[in-house]
Amino acid sequence: MGGLLLQNASALVSHSSPQNQASVTASVPESKPKKKICCACPETKKLRDECIVEHGEETCAKWIEAHLQCLRAEGFNV
């Protein structure tokens, strides 16, 4: 009897329309971040923060931009 249930379940899956499958995959974001933003890019975050503390935000634009690029590469919209 268990084999019959598996056959019926696989038949249901195989008969689903391609339109339904497309709508399900379209709702999932392409590059969802795998980490929280606070835990992503620790190396560039450390360099950015140290530079800002020592020299001020105005002089650390290259480290700030490097960190933002790293976050974007991880899938964050910043």
mmCIF file of the N, C-alpha and C atoms, coordinates in Angstrom:
data_MODEL
# 
_entry.id   MODEL 
# 
loop_
_atom_site.group_PDB 
_atom_site.id 
_atom_site.type_symbol 
_atom_site.label_atom_id 
_atom_site.label_alt_id 
_atom_site.label_comp_id 
_atom_site.label_asym_id 
_atom_site.label_entity_id 
_atom_site.label_seq_id 
_atom_site.pdbx_PDB_ins_code 
_atom_site.Cartn_x 
_atom_site.Cartn_y 
_atom_site.Cartn_z 
_atom_site.occupancy 
_atom_site.B_iso_or_equiv 
_atom_site.pdbx_formal_charge 
_atom_site.auth_seq_id 
_atom_site.auth_comp_id 
_atom_site.auth_asym_id 
_atom_site.auth_atom_id 
_atom_site.pdbx_PDB_model_num 
ATOM 1   N N  . MET A 1 1  ? 0.817  -1.196 0.000   1.00 0.00 ? 1  MET A N  1 
ATOM 2   C CA . MET A 1 1  ? 0.000  0.000  0.000   1.00 0.00 ? 1  MET A CA 1 
ATOM 3   C C  . MET A 1 1  ? 0.860  1.259  0.000   1.00 0.00 ? 1  MET A C  1 
ATOM 4   N N  . GLY A 1 2  ? 2.011  1.202  0.672   1.00 0.00 ? 2  GLY A N  1 
ATOM 5   C CA . GLY A 1 2  ? 2.892  2.359  0.688   1.00 0.00 ? 2  GLY A CA 1 
ATOM 6   C C  . GLY A 1 2  ? 3.417  2.690  -0.688  1.00 0.00 ? 2  GLY A C  1 
ATOM 7   N N  . GLY A 1 3  ? 3.658  1.662  -1.532  1.00 0.00 ? 3  GLY A N  1 
ATOM 8   C CA . GLY A 1 3  ? 4.119  1.894  -2.885  1.00 0.00 ? 3  GLY A CA 1 
ATOM 9   C C  . GLY A 1 3  ? 3.081  2.616  -3.722  1.00 0.00 ? 3  GLY A C  1 
ATOM 10  N N  . LEU A 1 4  ? 1.824  2.324  -3.464  1.00 0.00 ? 4  LEU A N  1 
ATOM 11  C CA . LEU A 1 4  ? 0.738  2.979  -4.196  1.00 0.00 ? 4  LEU A CA 1 
ATOM 12  C C  . LEU A 1 4  ? 0.691  4.461  -3.878  1.00 0.00 ? 4  LEU A C  1 
ATOM 13  N N  . LEU A 1 5  ? 0.900  4.819  -2.620  1.00 0.00 ? 5  LEU A N  1 
ATOM 14  C CA . LEU A 1 5  ? 0.908  6.230  -2.241  1.00 0.00 ? 5  LEU A CA 1 
ATOM 15  C C  . LEU A 1 5  ? 2.049  6.968  -2.923  1.00 0.00 ? 5  LEU A C  1 
ATOM 16  N N  . LEU A 1 6  ? 3.216  6.344  -2.988  1.00 0.00 ? 6  LEU A N  1 
ATOM 17  C CA . LEU A 1 6  ? 4.351  6.977  -3.641  1.00 0.00 ? 6  LEU A CA 1 
ATOM 18  C C  . LEU A 1 6  ? 4.097  7.163  -5.129  1.00 0.00 ? 6  LEU A C  1 
ATOM 19  N N  . GLN A 1 7  ? 3.478  6.171  -5.758  1.00 0.00 ? 7  GLN A N  1 
ATOM 20  C CA . GLN A 1 7  ? 3.180  6.295  -7.183  1.00 0.00 ? 7  GLN A CA 1 
ATOM 21  C C  . GLN A 1 7  ? 2.192  7.426  -7.424  1.00 0.00 ? 7  GLN A C  1 
ATOM 22  N N  . ASN A 1 8  ? 1.166  7.533  -6.588  1.00 0.00 ? 8  ASN A N  1 
ATOM 23  C CA . ASN A 1 8  ? 0.181  8.598  -6.747  1.00 0.00 ? 8  ASN A CA 1 
ATOM 24  C C  . ASN A 1 8  ? 0.817  9.964  -6.520  1.00 0.00 ? 8  ASN A C  1 
ATOM 25  N N  . ALA A 1 9  ? 1.683  10.062 -5.540  1.00 0.00 ? 9  ALA A N  1 
ATOM 26  C CA . ALA A 1 9  ? 2.335  11.340 -5.258  1.00 0.00 ? 9  ALA A CA 1 
ATOM 27  C C  . ALA A 1 9  ? 3.229  11.753 -6.420  1.00 0.00 ? 9  ALA A C  1 
ATOM 28  N N  . SER A 1 10 ? 3.973  10.800 -6.977  1.00 0.00 ? 10 SER A N  1 
ATOM 29  C CA . SER A 1 10 ? 4.837  11.148 -8.105  1.00 0.00 ? 10 SER A CA 1 
ATOM 30  C C  . SER A 1 10 ? 4.019  11.498 -9.334  1.00 0.00 ? 10 SER A C  1 
ATOM 31  N N  . ALA A 1 11 ? 2.850  10.886 -9.499  1.00 0.00 ? 11 ALA A N  1 
ATOM 32  C CA . ALA A 1 11 ? 1.978  11.220 -10.625 1.00 0.00 ? 11 ALA A CA 1 
ATOM 33  C C  . ALA A 1 11 ? 1.462  12.643 -10.480 1.00 0.00 ? 11 ALA A C  1 
ATOM 34  N N  . LEU A 1 12 ? 1.133  13.052 -9.260  1.00 0.00 ? 12 LEU A N  1 
ATOM 35  C CA . LEU A 1 12 ? 0.666  14.417 -9.034  1.00 0.00 ? 12 LEU A CA 1 
ATOM 36  C C  . LEU A 1 12 ? 1.756  15.421 -9.362  1.00 0.00 ? 12 LEU A C  1 
ATOM 37  N N  . VAL A 1 13 ? 2.965  15.116 -8.967  1.00 0.00 ? 13 VAL A N  1 
ATOM 38  C CA . VAL A 1 13 ? 4.081  16.021 -9.217  1.00 0.00 ? 13 VAL A CA 1 
ATOM 39  C C  . VAL A 1 13 ? 4.363  16.123 -10.707 1.00 0.00 ? 13 VAL A C  1 
ATOM 40  N N  . SER A 1 14 ? 4.328  14.983 -11.404 1.00 0.00 ? 14 SER A N  1 
ATOM 41  C CA . SER A 1 14 ? 4.665  15.005 -12.828 1.00 0.00 ? 14 SER A CA 1 
ATOM 42  C C  . SER A 1 14 ? 3.597  15.682 -13.665 1.00 0.00 ? 14 SER A C  1 
ATOM 43  N N  . HIS A 1 15 ? 2.337  15.767 -13.174 1.00 0.00 ? 15 HIS A N  1 
ATOM 44  C CA . HIS A 1 15 ? 1.271  16.391 -13.930 1.00 0.00 ? 15 HIS A CA 1 
ATOM 45  C C  . HIS A 1 15 ? 1.115  17.878 -13.647 1.00 0.00 ? 15 HIS A C  1 
ATOM 46  N N  . SER A 1 16 ? 1.932  18.446 -12.774 1.00 0.00 ? 16 SER A N  1 
ATOM 47  C CA . SER A 1 16 ? 1.801  19.879 -12.504 1.00 0.00 ? 16 SER A CA 1 
ATOM 48  C C  . SER A 1 16 ? 2.211  20.654 -13.744 1.00 0.00 ? 16 SER A C  1 
ATOM 49  N N  . SER A 1 17 ? 1.554  21.752 -13.965 1.00 0.00 ? 17 SER A N  1 
ATOM 50  C CA . SER A 1 17 ? 1.800  22.523 -15.184 1.00 0.00 ? 17 SER A CA 1 
ATOM 51  C C  . SER A 1 17 ? 3.084  23.329 -15.073 1.00 0.00 ? 17 SER A C  1 
ATOM 52  N N  . PRO A 1 18 ? 3.758  23.566 -16.186 1.00 0.00 ? 18 PRO A N  1 
ATOM 53  C CA . PRO A 1 18 ? 4.975  24.392 -16.179 1.00 0.00 ? 18 PRO A CA 1 
ATOM 54  C C  . PRO A 1 18 ? 4.692  25.818 -15.713 1.00 0.00 ? 18 PRO A C  1 
ATOM 55  N N  . GLN A 1 19 ? 3.459  26.284 -15.927 1.00 0.00 ? 19 GLN A N  1 
ATOM 56  C CA . GLN A 1 19 ? 3.110  27.633 -15.486 1.00 0.00 ? 19 GLN A CA 1 
ATOM 57  C C  . GLN A 1 19 ? 3.172  27.729 -13.969 1.00 0.00 ? 19 GLN A C  1 
ATOM 58  N N  . ASN A 1 20 ? 2.695  26.709 -13.261 1.00 0.00 ? 20 ASN A N  1 
ATOM 59  C CA . ASN A 1 20 ? 2.748  26.711 -11.799 1.00 0.00 ? 20 ASN A CA 1 
ATOM 60  C C  . ASN A 1 20 ? 4.192  26.678 -11.315 1.00 0.00 ? 20 ASN A C  1 
ATOM 61  N N  . GLN A 1 21 ? 5.013  25.895 -11.969 1.00 0.00 ? 21 GLN A N  1 
ATOM 62  C CA . GLN A 1 21 ? 6.409  25.822 -11.565 1.00 0.00 ? 21 GLN A CA 1 
ATOM 63  C C  . GLN A 1 21 ? 7.119  27.151 -11.803 1.00 0.00 ? 21 GLN A C  1 
ATOM 64  N N  . ALA A 1 22 ? 6.808  27.823 -12.882 1.00 0.00 ? 22 ALA A N  1 
ATOM 65  C CA . ALA A 1 22 ? 7.448  29.099 -13.186 1.00 0.00 ? 22 ALA A CA 1 
ATOM 66  C C  . ALA A 1 22 ? 7.078  30.151 -12.160 1.00 0.00 ? 22 ALA A C  1 
ATOM 67  N N  . SER A 1 23 ? 5.821  30.143 -11.722 1.00 0.00 ? 23 SER A N  1 
ATOM 68  C CA . SER A 1 23 ? 5.410  31.152 -10.753 1.00 0.00 ? 23 SER A CA 1 
ATOM 69  C C  . SER A 1 23 ? 6.067  30.922 -9.401  1.00 0.00 ? 23 SER A C  1 
ATOM 70  N N  . VAL A 1 24 ? 6.327  29.684 -9.064  1.00 0.00 ? 24 VAL A N  1 
ATOM 71  C CA . VAL A 1 24 ? 6.986  29.382 -7.791  1.00 0.00 ? 24 VAL A CA 1 
ATOM 72  C C  . VAL A 1 24 ? 8.438  29.826 -7.847  1.00 0.00 ? 24 VAL A C  1 
ATOM 73  N N  . THR A 1 25 ? 9.122  29.533 -8.933  1.00 0.00 ? 25 THR A N  1 
ATOM 74  C CA . THR A 1 25 ? 10.537 29.905 -9.018  1.00 0.00 ? 25 THR A CA 1 
ATOM 75  C C  . THR A 1 25 ? 10.709 31.400 -9.211  1.00 0.00 ? 25 THR A C  1 
ATOM 76  N N  . ALA A 1 26 ? 9.741  32.067 -9.816  1.00 0.00 ? 26 ALA A N  1 
ATOM 77  C CA . ALA A 1 26 ? 9.858  33.503 -10.034 1.00 0.00 ? 26 ALA A CA 1 
ATOM 78  C C  . ALA A 1 26 ? 9.734  34.281 -8.732  1.00 0.00 ? 26 ALA A C  1 
ATOM 79  N N  . SER A 1 27 ? 9.053  33.722 -7.737  1.00 0.00 ? 27 SER A N  1 
ATOM 80  C CA . SER A 1 27 ? 8.868  34.443 -6.486  1.00 0.00 ? 27 SER A CA 1 
ATOM 81  C C  . SER A 1 27 ? 10.085 34.355 -5.570  1.00 0.00 ? 27 SER A C  1 
ATOM 82  N N  . VAL A 1 28 ? 11.027 33.462 -5.863  1.00 0.00 ? 28 VAL A N  1 
ATOM 83  C CA . VAL A 1 28 ? 12.224 33.307 -5.046  1.00 0.00 ? 28 VAL A CA 1 
ATOM 84  C C  . VAL A 1 28 ? 13.278 34.275 -5.562  1.00 0.00 ? 28 VAL A C  1 
ATOM 85  N N  . PRO A 1 29 ? 13.895 35.092 -4.686  1.00 0.00 ? 29 PRO A N  1 
ATOM 86  C CA . PRO A 1 29 ? 14.926 36.034 -5.133  1.00 0.00 ? 29 PRO A CA 1 
ATOM 87  C C  . PRO A 1 29 ? 16.114 35.307 -5.755  1.00 0.00 ? 29 PRO A C  1 
ATOM 88  N N  . GLU A 1 30 ? 16.738 35.939 -6.726  1.00 0.00 ? 30 GLU A N  1 
ATOM 89  C CA . GLU A 1 30 ? 17.864 35.344 -7.436  1.00 0.00 ? 30 GLU A CA 1 
ATOM 90  C C  . GLU A 1 30 ? 19.065 35.098 -6.518  1.00 0.00 ? 30 GLU A C  1 
ATOM 91  N N  . SER A 1 31 ? 19.468 36.118 -5.753  1.00 0.00 ? 31 SER A N  1 
ATOM 92  C CA . SER A 1 31 ? 20.656 35.995 -4.920  1.00 0.00 ? 31 SER A CA 1 
ATOM 93  C C  . SER A 1 31 ? 20.332 36.408 -3.488  1.00 0.00 ? 31 SER A C  1 
ATOM 94  N N  . LYS A 1 32 ? 19.685 35.521 -2.783  1.00 0.00 ? 32 LYS A N  1 
ATOM 95  C CA . LYS A 1 32 ? 19.320 35.798 -1.398  1.00 0.00 ? 32 LYS A CA 1 
ATOM 96  C C  . LYS A 1 32 ? 20.573 35.704 -0.530  1.00 0.00 ? 32 LYS A C  1 
ATOM 97  N N  . PRO A 1 33 ? 20.808 36.698 0.315   1.00 0.00 ? 33 PRO A N  1 
ATOM 98  C CA . PRO A 1 33 ? 21.984 36.644 1.192   1.00 0.00 ? 33 PRO A CA 1 
ATOM 99  C C  . PRO A 1 33 ? 21.964 35.403 2.067   1.00 0.00 ? 33 PRO A C  1 
ATOM 100 N N  . LYS A 1 34 ? 23.117 34.805 2.253   1.00 0.00 ? 34 LYS A N  1 
ATOM 101 C CA . LYS A 1 34 ? 23.237 33.597 3.049   1.00 0.00 ? 34 LYS A CA 1 
ATOM 102 C C  . LYS A 1 34 ? 23.559 33.902 4.507   1.00 0.00 ? 34 LYS A C  1 
ATOM 103 N N  . LYS A 1 35 ? 23.931 35.135 4.787   1.00 0.00 ? 35 LYS A N  1 
ATOM 104 C CA . LYS A 1 35 ? 24.303 35.546 6.141   1.00 0.00 ? 35 LYS A CA 1 
ATOM 105 C C  . LYS A 1 35 ? 23.525 36.788 6.519   1.00 0.00 ? 35 LYS A C  1 
ATOM 106 N N  . LYS A 1 36 ? 23.569 37.119 7.795   1.00 0.00 ? 36 LYS A N  1 
ATOM 107 C CA . LYS A 1 36 ? 23.038 38.408 8.233   1.00 0.00 ? 36 LYS A CA 1 
ATOM 108 C C  . LYS A 1 36 ? 24.057 39.470 7.837   1.00 0.00 ? 36 LYS A C  1 
ATOM 109 N N  . ILE A 1 37 ? 23.575 40.678 7.605   1.00 0.00 ? 37 ILE A N  1 
ATOM 110 C CA . ILE A 1 37 ? 24.473 41.741 7.130   1.00 0.00 ? 37 ILE A CA 1 
ATOM 111 C C  . ILE A 1 37 ? 25.561 42.059 8.157   1.00 0.00 ? 37 ILE A C  1 
ATOM 112 N N  . CYS A 1 38 ? 25.258 41.878 9.428   1.00 0.00 ? 38 CYS A N  1 
ATOM 113 C CA . CYS A 1 38 ? 26.257 42.163 10.463  1.00 0.00 ? 38 CYS A CA 1 
ATOM 114 C C  . CYS A 1 38 ? 27.417 41.164 10.447  1.00 0.00 ? 38 CYS A C  1 
ATOM 115 N N  . CYS A 1 39 ? 27.195 39.973 9.857   1.00 0.00 ? 39 CYS A N  1 
ATOM 116 C CA . CYS A 1 39 ? 28.220 38.931 9.856   1.00 0.00 ? 39 CYS A CA 1 
ATOM 117 C C  . CYS A 1 39 ? 28.934 38.798 8.508   1.00 0.00 ? 39 CYS A C  1 
ATOM 118 N N  . ALA A 1 40 ? 28.449 39.526 7.515   1.00 0.00 ? 40 ALA A N  1 
ATOM 119 C CA . ALA A 1 40 ? 29.051 39.441 6.182   1.00 0.00 ? 40 ALA A CA 1 
ATOM 120 C C  . ALA A 1 40 ? 30.259 40.365 6.093   1.00 0.00 ? 40 ALA A C  1 
ATOM 121 N N  . CYS A 1 41 ? 31.238 39.951 5.351   1.00 0.00 ? 41 CYS A N  1 
ATOM 122 C CA . CYS A 1 41 ? 32.432 40.763 5.046   1.00 0.00 ? 41 CYS A CA 1 
ATOM 123 C C  . CYS A 1 41 ? 33.155 41.292 6.285   1.00 0.00 ? 41 CYS A C  1 
ATOM 124 N N  . PRO A 1 42 ? 33.569 40.429 7.191   1.00 0.00 ? 42 PRO A N  1 
ATOM 125 C CA . PRO A 1 42 ? 34.214 40.917 8.417   1.00 0.00 ? 42 PRO A CA 1 
ATOM 126 C C  . PRO A 1 42 ? 35.546 41.619 8.172   1.00 0.00 ? 42 PRO A C  1 
ATOM 127 N N  . GLU A 1 43 ? 36.278 41.228 7.124   1.00 0.00 ? 43 GLU A N  1 
ATOM 128 C CA . GLU A 1 43 ? 37.580 41.847 6.867   1.00 0.00 ? 43 GLU A CA 1 
ATOM 129 C C  . GLU A 1 43 ? 37.423 43.310 6.457   1.00 0.00 ? 43 GLU A C  1 
ATOM 130 N N  . THR A 1 44 ? 36.535 43.554 5.481   1.00 0.00 ? 44 THR A N  1 
ATOM 131 C CA . THR A 1 44 ? 36.358 44.939 5.024   1.00 0.00 ? 44 THR A CA 1 
ATOM 132 C C  . THR A 1 44 ? 35.647 45.777 6.075   1.00 0.00 ? 44 THR A C  1 
ATOM 133 N N  . LYS A 1 45 ? 34.807 45.136 6.868   1.00 0.00 ? 45 LYS A N  1 
ATOM 134 C CA . LYS A 1 45 ? 34.115 45.862 7.940   1.00 0.00 ? 45 LYS A CA 1 
ATOM 135 C C  . LYS A 1 45 ? 35.132 46.355 8.979   1.00 0.00 ? 45 LYS A C  1 
ATOM 136 N N  . LYS A 1 46 ? 36.077 45.489 9.339   1.00 0.00 ? 46 LYS A N  1 
ATOM 137 C CA . LYS A 1 46 ? 37.091 45.859 10.323  1.00 0.00 ? 46 LYS A CA 1 
ATOM 138 C C  . LYS A 1 46 ? 37.962 47.007 9.817   1.00 0.00 ? 46 LYS A C  1 
ATOM 139 N N  . LEU A 1 47 ? 38.415 46.900 8.570   1.00 0.00 ? 47 LEU A N  1 
ATOM 140 C CA . LEU A 1 47 ? 39.249 47.964 7.997   1.00 0.00 ? 47 LEU A CA 1 
ATOM 141 C C  . LEU A 1 47 ? 38.481 49.276 7.925   1.00 0.00 ? 47 LEU A C  1 
ATOM 142 N N  . ARG A 1 48 ? 37.234 49.201 7.493   1.00 0.00 ? 48 ARG A N  1 
ATOM 143 C CA . ARG A 1 48 ? 36.390 50.401 7.400   1.00 0.00 ? 48 ARG A CA 1 
ATOM 144 C C  . ARG A 1 48 ? 36.220 51.050 8.764   1.00 0.00 ? 48 ARG A C  1 
ATOM 145 N N  . ASP A 1 49 ? 35.872 50.249 9.758   1.00 0.00 ? 49 ASP A N  1 
ATOM 146 C CA . ASP A 1 49 ? 35.625 50.790 11.098  1.00 0.00 ? 49 ASP A CA 1 
ATOM 147 C C  . ASP A 1 49 ? 36.874 51.391 11.728  1.00 0.00 ? 49 ASP A C  1 
ATOM 148 N N  . GLU A 1 50 ? 38.008 50.701 11.582  1.00 0.00 ? 50 GLU A N  1 
ATOM 149 C CA . GLU A 1 50 ? 39.262 51.222 12.137  1.00 0.00 ? 50 GLU A CA 1 
ATOM 150 C C  . GLU A 1 50 ? 39.642 52.543 11.478  1.00 0.00 ? 50 GLU A C  1 
ATOM 151 N N  . CYS A 1 51 ? 39.475 52.621 10.177  1.00 0.00 ? 51 CYS A N  1 
ATOM 152 C CA . CYS A 1 51 ? 39.803 53.853 9.460   1.00 0.00 ? 51 CYS A CA 1 
ATOM 153 C C  . CYS A 1 51 ? 38.917 55.003 9.918   1.00 0.00 ? 51 CYS A C  1 
ATOM 154 N N  . ILE A 1 52 ? 37.633 54.753 10.057  1.00 0.00 ? 52 ILE A N  1 
ATOM 155 C CA . ILE A 1 52 ? 36.705 55.807 10.474  1.00 0.00 ? 52 ILE A CA 1 
ATOM 156 C C  . ILE A 1 52 ? 37.026 56.296 11.878  1.00 0.00 ? 52 ILE A C  1 
ATOM 157 N N  . VAL A 1 53 ? 37.354 55.382 12.780  1.00 0.00 ? 53 VAL A N  1 
ATOM 158 C CA . VAL A 1 53 ? 37.679 55.772 14.161  1.00 0.00 ? 53 VAL A CA 1 
ATOM 159 C C  . VAL A 1 53 ? 38.956 56.607 14.196  1.00 0.00 ? 53 VAL A C  1 
ATOM 160 N N  . GLU A 1 54 ? 39.960 56.199 13.425  1.00 0.00 ? 54 GLU A N  1 
ATOM 161 C CA . GLU A 1 54 ? 41.253 56.884 13.466  1.00 0.00 ? 54 GLU A CA 1 
ATOM 162 C C  . GLU A 1 54 ? 41.302 58.169 12.634  1.00 0.00 ? 54 GLU A C  1 
ATOM 163 N N  . HIS A 1 55 ? 40.619 58.178 11.482  1.00 0.00 ? 55 HIS A N  1 
ATOM 164 C CA . HIS A 1 55 ? 40.795 59.281 10.539  1.00 0.00 ? 55 HIS A CA 1 
ATOM 165 C C  . HIS A 1 55 ? 39.522 60.038 10.189  1.00 0.00 ? 55 HIS A C  1 
ATOM 166 N N  . GLY A 1 56 ? 38.383 59.520 10.555  1.00 0.00 ? 56 GLY A N  1 
ATOM 167 C CA . GLY A 1 56 ? 37.118 60.169 10.197  1.00 0.00 ? 56 GLY A CA 1 
ATOM 168 C C  . GLY A 1 56 ? 36.549 59.621 8.905   1.00 0.00 ? 56 GLY A C  1 
ATOM 169 N N  . GLU A 1 57 ? 35.248 59.737 8.772   1.00 0.00 ? 57 GLU A N  1 
ATOM 170 C CA . GLU A 1 57 ? 34.538 59.157 7.635   1.00 0.00 ? 57 GLU A CA 1 
ATOM 171 C C  . GLU A 1 57 ? 34.971 59.750 6.296   1.00 0.00 ? 57 GLU A C  1 
ATOM 172 N N  . GLU A 1 58 ? 35.286 61.030 6.266   1.00 0.00 ? 58 GLU A N  1 
ATOM 173 C CA . GLU A 1 58 ? 35.608 61.714 5.015   1.00 0.00 ? 58 GLU A CA 1 
ATOM 174 C C  . GLU A 1 58 ? 36.836 61.127 4.329   1.00 0.00 ? 58 GLU A C  1 
ATOM 175 N N  . THR A 1 59 ? 37.829 60.692 5.098   1.00 0.00 ? 59 THR A N  1 
ATOM 176 C CA . THR A 1 59 ? 39.079 60.201 4.514   1.00 0.00 ? 59 THR A CA 1 
ATOM 177 C C  . THR A 1 59 ? 39.069 58.691 4.252   1.00 0.00 ? 59 THR A C  1 
ATOM 178 N N  . CYS A 1 60 ? 37.978 58.035 4.565   1.00 0.00 ? 60 CYS A N  1 
ATOM 179 C CA . CYS A 1 60 ? 37.932 56.572 4.453   1.00 0.00 ? 60 CYS A CA 1 
ATOM 180 C C  . CYS A 1 60 ? 36.986 56.082 3.362   1.00 0.00 ? 60 CYS A C  1 
ATOM 181 N N  . ALA A 1 61 ? 36.749 56.907 2.377   1.00 0.00 ? 61 ALA A N  1 
ATOM 182 C CA . ALA A 1 61 ? 35.783 56.561 1.323   1.00 0.00 ? 61 ALA A CA 1 
ATOM 183 C C  . ALA A 1 61 ? 36.153 55.266 0.609   1.00 0.00 ? 61 ALA A C  1 
ATOM 184 N N  . LYS A 1 62 ? 37.443 55.013 0.409   1.00 0.00 ? 62 LYS A N  1 
ATOM 185 C CA . LYS A 1 62 ? 37.825 53.800 -0.327  1.00 0.00 ? 62 LYS A CA 1 
ATOM 186 C C  . LYS A 1 62 ? 37.497 52.542 0.482   1.00 0.00 ? 62 LYS A C  1 
ATOM 187 N N  . TRP A 1 63 ? 37.643 52.588 1.815   1.00 0.00 ? 63 TRP A N  1 
ATOM 188 C CA . TRP A 1 63 ? 37.314 51.424 2.651   1.00 0.00 ? 63 TRP A CA 1 
ATOM 189 C C  . TRP A 1 63 ? 35.805 51.246 2.779   1.00 0.00 ? 63 TRP A C  1 
ATOM 190 N N  . ILE A 1 64 ? 35.097 52.352 2.830   1.00 0.00 ? 64 ILE A N  1 
ATOM 191 C CA . ILE A 1 64 ? 33.635 52.293 2.899   1.00 0.00 ? 64 ILE A CA 1 
ATOM 192 C C  . ILE A 1 64 ? 33.098 51.669 1.614   1.00 0.00 ? 64 ILE A C  1 
ATOM 193 N N  . GLU A 1 65 ? 33.608 52.113 0.470   1.00 0.00 ? 65 GLU A N  1 
ATOM 194 C CA . GLU A 1 65 ? 33.157 51.575 -0.816  1.00 0.00 ? 65 GLU A CA 1 
ATOM 195 C C  . GLU A 1 65 ? 33.551 50.112 -0.974  1.00 0.00 ? 65 GLU A C  1 
ATOM 196 N N  . ALA A 1 66 ? 34.735 49.738 -0.504  1.00 0.00 ? 66 ALA A N  1 
ATOM 197 C CA . ALA A 1 66 ? 35.168 48.339 -0.568  1.00 0.00 ? 66 ALA A CA 1 
ATOM 198 C C  . ALA A 1 66 ? 34.219 47.445 0.233   1.00 0.00 ? 66 ALA A C  1 
ATOM 199 N N  . HIS A 1 67 ? 33.792 47.923 1.392   1.00 0.00 ? 67 HIS A N  1 
ATOM 200 C CA . HIS A 1 67 ? 32.866 47.147 2.219   1.00 0.00 ? 67 HIS A CA 1 
ATOM 201 C C  . HIS A 1 67 ? 31.499 47.043 1.546   1.00 0.00 ? 67 HIS A C  1 
ATOM 202 N N  . LEU A 1 68 ? 31.031 48.137 0.957   1.00 0.00 ? 68 LEU A N  1 
ATOM 203 C CA . LEU A 1 68 ? 29.745 48.104 0.261   1.00 0.00 ? 68 LEU A CA 1 
ATOM 204 C C  . LEU A 1 68 ? 29.787 47.149 -0.930  1.00 0.00 ? 68 LEU A C  1 
ATOM 205 N N  . GLN A 1 69 ? 30.883 47.128 -1.672  1.00 0.00 ? 69 GLN A N  1 
ATOM 206 C CA . GLN A 1 69 ? 31.016 46.203 -2.796  1.00 0.00 ? 69 GLN A CA 1 
ATOM 207 C C  . GLN A 1 69 ? 31.010 44.755 -2.324  1.00 0.00 ? 69 GLN A C  1 
ATOM 208 N N  . CYS A 1 70 ? 31.670 44.505 -1.203  1.00 0.00 ? 70 CYS A N  1 
ATOM 209 C CA . CYS A 1 70 ? 31.677 43.152 -0.637  1.00 0.00 ? 70 CYS A CA 1 
ATOM 210 C C  . CYS A 1 70 ? 30.262 42.731 -0.242  1.00 0.00 ? 70 CYS A C  1 
ATOM 211 N N  . LEU A 1 71 ? 29.525 43.641 0.408   1.00 0.00 ? 71 LEU A N  1 
ATOM 212 C CA . LEU A 1 71 ? 28.149 43.328 0.802   1.00 0.00 ? 71 LEU A CA 1 
ATOM 213 C C  . LEU A 1 71 ? 27.267 43.061 -0.416  1.00 0.00 ? 71 LEU A C  1 
ATOM 214 N N  . ARG A 1 72 ? 27.451 43.850 -1.458  1.00 0.00 ? 72 ARG A N  1 
ATOM 215 C CA . ARG A 1 72 ? 26.675 43.623 -2.692  1.00 0.00 ? 72 ARG A CA 1 
ATOM 216 C C  . ARG A 1 72 ? 27.001 42.262 -3.290  1.00 0.00 ? 72 ARG A C  1 
ATOM 217 N N  . ALA A 1 73 ? 28.272 41.870 -3.254  1.00 0.00 ? 73 ALA A N  1 
ATOM 218 C CA . ALA A 1 73 ? 28.678 40.565 -3.768  1.00 0.00 ? 73 ALA A CA 1 
ATOM 219 C C  . ALA A 1 73 ? 28.052 39.428 -2.964  1.00 0.00 ? 73 ALA A C  1 
ATOM 220 N N  . GLU A 1 74 ? 27.757 39.686 -1.705  1.00 0.00 ? 74 GLU A N  1 
ATOM 221 C CA . GLU A 1 74 ? 27.100 38.691 -0.845  1.00 0.00 ? 74 GLU A CA 1 
ATOM 222 C C  . GLU A 1 74 ? 25.592 38.667 -1.046  1.00 0.00 ? 74 GLU A C  1 
ATOM 223 N N  . GLY A 1 75 ? 25.063 39.599 -1.850  1.00 0.00 ? 75 GLY A N  1 
ATOM 224 C CA . GLY A 1 75 ? 23.642 39.587 -2.160  1.00 0.00 ? 75 GLY A CA 1 
ATOM 225 C C  . GLY A 1 75 ? 22.817 40.642 -1.444  1.00 0.00 ? 75 GLY A C  1 
ATOM 226 N N  . PHE A 1 76 ? 23.452 41.563 -0.740  1.00 0.00 ? 76 PHE A N  1 
ATOM 227 C CA . PHE A 1 76 ? 22.721 42.617 -0.035  1.00 0.00 ? 76 PHE A CA 1 
ATOM 228 C C  . PHE A 1 76 ? 22.520 43.807 -0.956  1.00 0.00 ? 76 PHE A C  1 
ATOM 229 N N  . ASN A 1 77 ? 21.372 44.480 -0.820  1.00 0.00 ? 77 ASN A N  1 
ATOM 230 C CA . ASN A 1 77 ? 21.074 45.678 -1.602  1.00 0.00 ? 77 ASN A CA 1 
ATOM 231 C C  . ASN A 1 77 ? 21.424 46.906 -0.774  1.00 0.00 ? 77 ASN A C  1 
ATOM 232 N N  . VAL A 1 78 ? 22.680 47.327 -0.881  1.00 0.00 ? 78 VAL A N  1 
ATOM 233 C CA . VAL A 1 78 ? 23.139 48.514 -0.139  1.00 0.00 ? 78 VAL A CA 1 
ATOM 234 C C  . VAL A 1 78 ? 23.711 49.530 -1.081  1.00 0.00 ? 78 VAL A C  1 
# 
